[in-house]
Amino acid sequence: QVQVVESGGGLVQAGGSLRLSCAASGSIFSINFMGWYRQAPGKQRELVAVMPSGGSATYVSSVKGRFTISRDDAKNTVYLQMNSLKAEDTAVYYCHVALNGGSRYWGQGTQVTVSS
């Protein structure tokens, strides 16, 4: 069993910053991808950023230059630093963890609200 827990969401004014954290725990041998998705009201869930083990990050174009994903593999943790936030970044942000064996896990989601 694997648990994925996010933290760090909240309410921030446009132009502000937030840092999301996600920790995976449980029966983990090795993690392949760790990433962040988001889902705004009435919209489909979309990939925000993903980072493979030992690889380079990939971002959705709308957050490039503003968001930075990073990993601490010793702690099975992934972070999302979000700067210059915009109202359109408002969404529930979900952490996604893909193990090398193929299993995938989602966190419960954390709300990010950007006021304009």
N, CA and C atoms as a LAMMPS dump frame, in Angstrom:
ITEM: TIMESTEP
0
ITEM: NUMBER OF ATOMS
348
ITEM: BOX BOUNDS ff ff ff
-5.0000000000000000e+02 5.0000000000000000e+02
-5.0000000000000000e+02 5.0000000000000000e+02
-5.0000000000000000e+02 5.0000000000000000e+02
ITEM: ATOMS id mol type element x y z
1 1 1 N 0.848 -1.184 0
2 1 2 C 0 0 0
3 1 3 C 0.888 1.239 0
4 2 1 N 0.507 2.204 -0.831
5 2 2 C 1.257 3.455 -0.951
6 2 3 C 0.325 4.607 -0.624
7 3 1 N 0.809 5.526 0.177
8 3 2 C 0.061 6.731 0.502
9 3 3 C 0.764 7.932 -0.123
10 4 1 N -0.053 8.83 -0.665
11 4 2 C 0.463 10.058 -1.283
12 4 3 C -0.27 11.228 -0.636
13 5 1 N 0.474 12.117 -0.011
14 5 2 C -0.14 13.209 0.734
15 5 3 C 0.435 14.538 0.287
16 6 1 N -0.455 15.431 -0.15
17 6 2 C -0.033 16.771 -0.567
18 6 3 C -0.252 17.765 0.57
19 7 1 N 0.471 18.864 0.489
20 7 2 C 0.27 19.98 1.422
21 7 3 C 0.752 21.253 0.755
22 8 1 N 0.335 22.394 1.31
23 8 2 C 0.857 23.661 0.844
24 8 3 C -0.098 24.519 0.046
25 9 1 N -1.291 24.034 -0.24
26 9 2 C -2.231 24.867 -0.976
27 9 3 C -2.765 25.992 -0.109
28 10 1 N -3.553 26.86 -0.733
29 10 2 C -4.131 27.962 0.02
30 10 3 C -4.606 29.071 -0.885
31 11 1 N -4.86 30.21 -0.269
32 11 2 C -5.337 31.405 -0.97
33 11 3 C -4.2 32.411 -1.069
34 12 1 N -3.981 32.929 -2.264
35 12 2 C -2.907 33.891 -2.478
36 12 3 C -3.373 34.92 -3.495
37 13 1 N -2.848 36.117 -3.399
38 13 2 C -3.177 37.153 -4.365
39 13 3 C -2.397 36.931 -5.665
40 14 1 N -2.947 37.42 -6.737
41 14 2 C -2.258 37.336 -8.025
42 14 3 C -0.871 37.966 -7.908
43 15 1 N 0.099 37.285 -8.499
44 15 2 C 1.483 37.72 -8.399
45 15 3 C 2.25 37.097 -7.251
46 16 1 N 1.535 36.428 -6.377
47 16 2 C 2.162 35.807 -5.221
48 16 3 C 2.719 34.435 -5.521
49 17 1 N 3.186 33.78 -4.461
50 17 2 C 3.834 32.472 -4.594
51 17 3 C 3.272 31.48 -3.592
52 18 1 N 3.329 30.229 -3.973
53 18 2 C 3.007 29.117 -3.081
54 18 3 C 3.952 27.97 -3.398
55 19 1 N 4.188 27.132 -2.407
56 19 2 C 4.988 25.936 -2.609
57 19 3 C 4.189 24.716 -2.162
58 20 1 N 3.971 23.813 -3.092
59 20 2 C 3.279 22.569 -2.785
60 20 3 C 4.296 21.468 -2.503
61 21 1 N 3.941 20.597 -1.581
62 21 2 C 4.775 19.444 -1.263
63 21 3 C 3.939 18.182 -1.374
64 22 1 N 4.6 17.09 -1.726
65 22 2 C 3.911 15.807 -1.829
66 22 3 C 4.866 14.716 -1.378
67 23 1 N 4.439 13.951 -0.388
68 23 2 C 5.269 12.872 0.14
69 23 3 C 4.59 11.533 -0.105
70 24 1 N 5.352 10.596 -0.644
71 24 2 C 4.866 9.238 -0.857
72 24 3 C 5.477 8.328 0.193
73 25 1 N 4.663 7.43 0.722
74 25 2 C 5.155 6.511 1.76
75 25 3 C 4.468 5.159 1.603
76 26 1 N 5.044 4.149 2.256
77 26 2 C 4.466 2.821 2.198
78 26 3 C 5.367 1.848 1.466
79 27 1 N 4.742 0.94 0.728
80 27 2 C 5.464 -0.136 0.043
81 27 3 C 6.055 0.374 -1.274
82 28 1 N 7.139 1.138 -1.134
83 28 2 C 7.776 1.739 -2.303
84 28 3 C 9.164 1.145 -2.475
85 29 1 N 9.413 0.568 -3.662
86 29 2 C 10.763 0.093 -3.965
87 29 3 C 11.533 1.174 -4.693
88 30 1 N 10.958 1.659 -5.768
89 30 2 C 11.585 2.775 -6.481
90 30 3 C 10.516 3.521 -7.266
91 31 1 N 10.679 4.825 -7.323
92 31 2 C 9.733 5.695 -7.998
93 31 3 C 10.294 6.103 -9.348
94 32 1 N 9.459 6.072 -10.37
95 32 2 C 9.855 6.535 -11.694
96 32 3 C 9.481 8.01 -11.828
97 33 1 N 8.245 8.273 -12.167
98 33 2 C 7.81 9.656 -12.358
99 33 3 C 7.127 10.185 -11.099
100 34 1 N 7.342 11.449 -10.833
101 34 2 C 6.567 12.202 -9.839
102 34 3 C 6.131 13.485 -10.519
103 35 1 N 4.875 13.832 -10.3
104 35 2 C 4.404 15.024 -10.988
105 35 3 C 3.184 15.636 -10.354
106 36 1 N 2.76 16.723 -10.964
107 36 2 C 1.61 17.486 -10.494
108 36 3 C 0.615 17.671 -11.636
109 37 1 N -0.646 17.471 -11.328
110 37 2 C -1.759 17.752 -12.224
111 37 3 C -2.658 18.76 -11.528
112 38 1 N -3.539 19.375 -12.298
113 38 2 C -4.532 20.258 -11.69
114 38 3 C -5.858 20.151 -12.428
115 39 1 N -6.903 20.456 -11.692
116 39 2 C -8.24 20.431 -12.277
117 39 3 C -9.017 21.636 -11.783
118 40 1 N -9.366 22.494 -12.725
119 40 2 C -10.18 23.664 -12.416
120 40 3 C -11.657 23.291 -12.58
121 41 1 N -12.552 24.044 -11.948
122 41 2 C -13.986 23.734 -12.055
123 41 3 C -14.445 23.701 -13.504
124 42 1 N -15.135 22.636 -13.874
125 42 2 C -15.666 22.52 -15.22
126 42 3 C -14.656 22.148 -16.277
127 43 1 N -13.426 21.872 -15.871
128 43 2 C -12.38 21.53 -16.834
129 43 3 C -11.801 20.151 -16.54
130 44 1 N -11.132 19.599 -17.54
131 44 2 C -10.484 18.311 -17.361
132 44 3 C -9.185 18.474 -16.581
133 45 1 N -8.799 17.392 -15.936
134 45 2 C -7.518 17.404 -15.236
135 45 3 C -6.396 17.5 -16.266
136 46 1 N -5.415 18.365 -15.971
137 46 2 C -4.311 18.555 -16.903
138 46 3 C -2.974 18.394 -16.191
139 47 1 N -1.993 17.949 -16.951
140 47 2 C -0.641 17.848 -16.429
141 47 3 C -0.053 19.238 -16.259
142 48 1 N 0.537 19.497 -15.117
143 48 2 C 1.215 20.771 -14.86
144 48 3 C 2.726 20.6 -15.036
145 49 1 N 3.285 19.626 -14.343
146 49 2 C 4.726 19.387 -14.415
147 49 3 C 5.005 17.96 -13.989
148 50 1 N 6.017 17.367 -14.581
149 50 2 C 6.393 16.001 -14.237
150 50 3 C 7.905 15.874 -14.326
151 51 1 N 8.457 15.036 -13.452
152 51 2 C 9.9 14.839 -13.449
153 51 3 C 10.198 13.36 -13.273
154 52 1 N 10.885 12.756 -14.23
155 52 2 C 11.264 11.353 -14.084
156 52 3 C 12.476 11.23 -13.17
157 53 1 N 12.702 10.035 -12.669
158 53 2 C 13.864 9.818 -11.832
159 53 3 C 15.133 10.055 -12.641
160 54 1 N 15.968 10.984 -12.183
161 54 2 C 17.223 11.269 -12.854
162 54 3 C 17.086 11.993 -14.167
163 55 1 N 15.884 12.505 -14.454
164 55 2 C 15.661 13.158 -15.736
165 55 3 C 15.28 14.612 -15.603
166 56 1 N 14.929 15.18 -16.734
167 56 2 C 14.569 16.598 -16.78
168 56 3 C 13.058 16.774 -16.654
169 57 1 N 12.674 17.904 -16.149
170 57 2 C 11.264 18.203 -15.942
171 57 3 C 10.588 18.6 -17.247
172 58 1 N 9.295 18.343 -17.295
173 58 2 C 8.447 18.787 -18.394
174 58 3 C 7.319 19.611 -17.805
175 59 1 N 6.992 20.729 -18.441
176 59 2 C 5.954 21.626 -17.953
177 59 3 C 4.906 21.878 -19.034
178 60 1 N 3.69 22.128 -18.607
179 60 2 C 2.692 22.635 -19.533
180 60 3 C 3.093 24.063 -19.879
181 61 1 N 2.823 24.473 -21.091
182 61 2 C 3.343 25.752 -21.574
183 61 3 C 2.879 26.937 -20.726
184 62 1 N 1.683 26.84 -20.164
185 62 2 C 1.12 27.976 -19.43
186 62 3 C 1.851 28.278 -18.121
187 63 1 N 2.673 27.353 -17.642
188 63 2 C 3.374 27.588 -16.372
189 63 3 C 4.884 27.708 -16.544
190 64 1 N 5.368 27.523 -17.74
191 64 2 C 6.811 27.603 -17.981
192 64 3 C 7.35 28.964 -17.577
193 65 1 N 8.463 28.942 -16.849
194 65 2 C 9.068 30.182 -16.382
195 65 3 C 8.492 30.686 -15.075
196 66 1 N 7.386 30.11 -14.631
197 66 2 C 6.772 30.534 -13.364
198 66 3 C 6.788 29.424 -12.315
199 67 1 N 6.642 28.185 -12.747
200 67 2 C 6.594 27.046 -11.818
201 67 3 C 7.884 26.236 -11.947
202 68 1 N 8.314 25.657 -10.83
203 68 2 C 9.484 24.787 -10.832
204 68 3 C 9.182 23.535 -10.018
205 69 1 N 9.388 22.38 -10.646
206 69 2 C 9.21 21.114 -9.953
207 69 3 C 10.581 20.597 -9.52
208 70 1 N 10.618 19.993 -8.343
209 70 2 C 11.867 19.402 -7.86
210 70 3 C 11.54 18.165 -7.037
211 71 1 N 12.542 17.306 -6.88
212 71 2 C 12.348 16.051 -6.152
213 71 3 C 13.443 15.861 -5.113
214 72 1 N 13.071 15.226 -4.03
215 72 2 C 14.03 14.748 -3.036
216 72 3 C 13.797 13.245 -2.931
217 73 1 N 14.575 12.475 -3.691
218 73 2 C 14.329 11.038 -3.764
219 73 3 C 14.615 10.329 -2.445
220 74 1 N 15.469 10.887 -1.629
221 74 2 C 15.746 10.284 -0.33
222 74 3 C 14.512 10.317 0.56
223 75 1 N 13.644 11.289 0.312
224 75 2 C 12.424 11.45 1.102
225 75 3 C 11.168 11.066 0.322
226 76 1 N 11.336 10.578 -0.909
227 76 2 C 10.175 10.257 -1.774
228 76 3 C 9.211 11.442 -1.831
229 77 1 N 9.765 12.61 -2.024
230 77 2 C 8.981 13.844 -1.98
231 77 3 C 9.202 14.646 -3.252
232 78 1 N 8.123 15.272 -3.709
233 78 2 C 8.195 16.166 -4.859
234 78 3 C 7.584 17.497 -4.463
235 79 1 N 8.153 18.564 -5.01
236 79 2 C 7.713 19.924 -4.693
237 79 3 C 7.297 20.636 -5.975
238 80 1 N 6.437 21.632 -5.804
239 80 2 C 6.086 22.511 -6.912
240 80 3 C 6.13 23.937 -6.39
241 81 1 N 7.15 24.666 -6.797
242 81 2 C 7.258 26.081 -6.457
243 81 3 C 6.51 26.877 -7.514
244 82 1 N 5.527 27.631 -7.09
245 82 2 C 4.679 28.377 -8.007
246 82 3 C 4.851 29.869 -7.737
247 83 1 N 5.389 30.575 -8.7
248 83 2 C 5.602 32.014 -8.594
249 83 3 C 4.745 32.746 -9.615
250 84 1 N 4.599 34.034 -9.409
251 84 2 C 3.822 34.884 -10.334
252 84 3 C 2.468 34.253 -10.641
253 85 1 N 1.791 33.851 -9.599
254 85 2 C 0.525 33.155 -9.777
255 85 3 C -0.526 34.06 -10.408
256 86 1 N -1.362 33.417 -11.21
257 86 2 C -2.434 34.109 -11.914
258 86 3 C -3.781 33.494 -11.504
259 87 1 N -4.835 34.245 -11.749
260 87 2 C -6.17 33.747 -11.408
261 87 3 C -6.456 32.418 -12.112
262 88 1 N -5.95 32.266 -13.316
263 88 2 C -6.198 31.034 -14.077
264 88 3 C -5.431 29.829 -13.542
265 89 1 N -4.57 30.028 -12.562
266 89 2 C -3.905 28.903 -11.898
267 89 3 C -4.787 28.295 -10.807
268 90 1 N -5.909 28.932 -10.521
269 90 2 C -6.814 28.416 -9.506
270 90 3 C -7.329 27.039 -9.894
271 91 1 N -7.134 26.067 -9.011
272 91 2 C -7.521 24.683 -9.297
273 91 3 C -7.223 23.828 -8.073
274 92 1 N -7.69 22.598 -8.135
275 92 2 C -7.228 21.593 -7.184
276 92 3 C -6.003 20.925 -7.799
277 93 1 N -4.931 20.911 -7.049
278 93 2 C -3.672 20.344 -7.535
279 93 3 C -3.486 18.948 -6.942
280 94 1 N -3.176 17.998 -7.827
281 94 2 C -3.028 16.597 -7.429
282 94 3 C -1.602 16.136 -7.687
283 95 1 N -1.068 15.428 -6.726
284 95 2 C 0.232 14.794 -6.893
285 95 3 C 0.038 13.409 -7.498
286 96 1 N 0.932 13.063 -8.41
287 96 2 C 0.871 11.759 -9.077
288 96 3 C 2.224 11.082 -8.951
289 97 1 N 2.189 9.82 -8.532
290 97 2 C 3.42 9.055 -8.349
291 97 3 C 3.326 7.771 -9.157
292 98 1 N 4.315 7.529 -9.999
293 98 2 C 4.359 6.307 -10.811
294 98 3 C 5.577 5.497 -10.409
295 99 1 N 5.342 4.274 -9.96
296 99 2 C 6.452 3.421 -9.539
297 99 3 C 7.065 2.71 -10.743
298 100 1 N 8.279 2.238 -10.595
299 100 2 C 8.943 1.536 -11.685
300 100 3 C 8.236 0.238 -12.042
301 101 1 N 7.468 -0.321 -11.134
302 101 2 C 6.718 -1.534 -11.437
303 101 3 C 5.446 -1.287 -12.226
304 102 1 N 5.113 0.002 -12.429
305 102 2 C 3.94 0.349 -13.222
306 102 3 C 2.761 0.865 -12.42
307 103 1 N 2.765 0.654 -11.112
308 103 2 C 1.654 1.141 -10.297
309 103 3 C 1.668 2.659 -10.224
310 104 1 N 0.463 3.233 -10.162
311 104 2 C 0.328 4.69 -10.102
312 104 3 C -0.583 5.065 -8.948
313 105 1 N -0.265 6.187 -8.316
314 105 2 C -1.022 6.626 -7.153
315 105 3 C -1.256 8.126 -7.231
316 106 1 N -2.424 8.525 -6.696
317 106 2 C -2.799 9.938 -6.642
318 106 3 C -2.95 10.38 -5.195
319 107 1 N -2.637 11.636 -4.956
320 107 2 C -2.95 12.247 -3.687
321 107 3 C -4.401 12.687 -3.671
322 108 1 N -4.813 13.217 -2.53
323 108 2 C -6.217 13.606 -2.365
324 108 3 C -6.505 14.977 -2.963
325 109 1 N -5.471 15.718 -3.291
326 109 2 C -5.644 17.043 -3.879
327 109 3 C -5.536 18.144 -2.845
328 110 1 N -5.027 19.276 -3.285
329 110 2 C -4.932 20.457 -2.435
330 110 3 C -5.396 21.672 -3.239
331 111 1 N -6.232 22.486 -2.629
332 111 2 C -6.838 23.625 -3.335
333 111 3 C -5.866 24.797 -3.39
334 112 1 N -5.715 25.347 -4.568
335 112 2 C -4.966 26.585 -4.769
336 112 3 C -5.932 27.606 -5.352
337 113 1 N -6.086 28.724 -4.654
338 113 2 C -6.984 29.775 -5.105
339 113 3 C -6.192 31.069 -5.233
340 114 1 N -6.227 31.661 -6.417
341 114 2 C -5.505 32.905 -6.685
342 114 3 C -6.531 33.994 -6.909
343 115 1 N -6.506 34.997 -6.068
344 115 2 C -7.455 36.097 -6.186
345 115 3 C -6.867 37.2 -7.043
346 116 1 N -7.702 37.762 -7.884
347 116 2 C -7.213 38.812 -8.804
348 116 3 C -7.521 40.195 -8.257
